[in-house]
Amino acid sequence: MAKKKTAKKKYSKGAARKVAVVMREFKKGELKSGRSDAKVTSRKQAIAIGLSEARKAGAKVPPAPRRKRKTKA
């Protein structure tokens, strides 16, 4: 049987540029988080901020993963 191809996440060049700019800020220690203005120390958080800003700017970015709700039995 042939393997089924899975769809790969696609990010636009604009989104990649935005993340690159945010990562430079992060490496310099200048990246701040949201309203609290706390310094970002996590690489993953920095990437998430870059992707979020790219979405707001209208770049082609896959939707953010949805959280699953816990259901009571």
C-alpha positions as CSV (number, residue, x, y, z in Angstrom):
1,M,0.0,0.0,0.0
2,A,1.2,3.5,-0.8
3,K,1.7,5.9,2.2
4,K,-0.7,8.8,2.5
5,K,1.1,12.2,2.2
6,T,0.4,14.5,5.2
7,A,0.0,18.2,4.6
8,K,3.0,20.1,5.7
9,K,2.6,23.5,7.5
10,K,3.4,26.3,5.0
11,Y,4.8,29.7,6.2
12,S,5.1,32.7,3.8
13,K,8.4,34.5,3.3
14,G,6.9,37.5,5.1
15,A,6.2,35.4,8.1
16,A,9.8,34.1,8.1
17,R,11.2,37.7,7.9
18,K,9.0,38.7,10.8
19,V,10.2,35.8,12.9
20,A,13.8,36.6,12.0
21,V,13.4,40.2,13.2
22,V,11.9,39.1,16.5
23,M,14.6,36.5,17.0
24,R,17.3,39.2,16.5
25,E,15.5,41.3,19.2
26,F,15.4,38.2,21.5
27,K,19.1,37.5,21.0
28,K,20.0,41.2,21.9
29,G,17.7,40.9,25.0
30,E,15.4,43.6,23.8
31,L,12.2,41.5,23.2
32,K,9.4,42.3,25.6
33,S,6.3,40.3,26.3
34,G,2.8,41.7,25.9
35,R,1.3,44.2,28.4
36,S,3.5,43.1,31.3
37,D,6.6,44.4,29.5
38,A,8.6,41.4,30.9
39,K,11.7,40.3,29.1
40,V,11.3,37.2,27.0
41,T,13.7,34.5,28.0
42,S,12.3,31.5,26.1
43,R,13.3,30.8,22.5
44,K,9.9,29.1,21.9
45,Q,8.0,32.1,23.3
46,A,10.0,34.4,21.0
47,I,9.1,32.4,17.9
48,A,5.4,32.4,19.0
49,I,5.5,36.2,19.3
50,G,7.0,36.5,15.8
51,L,4.3,34.2,14.3
52,S,1.6,36.1,16.1
53,E,2.8,39.4,14.8
54,A,3.0,37.9,11.3
55,R,-0.6,36.8,11.5
56,K,-1.7,40.3,12.6
57,A,0.2,41.7,9.7
58,G,-1.7,39.4,7.3
59,A,1.2,37.0,6.4
60,K,0.3,33.5,5.4
61,V,0.8,31.5,8.6
62,P,-1.1,28.3,9.7
63,P,-3.6,28.9,12.5
64,A,-2.3,28.7,16.0
65,P,-3.0,25.3,17.6
66,R,-6.3,25.1,19.6
67,R,-6.2,24.0,23.2
68,K,-8.3,21.0,24.1
69,R,-10.8,21.4,26.9
70,K,-10.9,18.9,29.7
71,T,-14.3,17.4,30.0
72,K,-15.7,16.2,33.3
73,A,-16.9,12.6,33.3
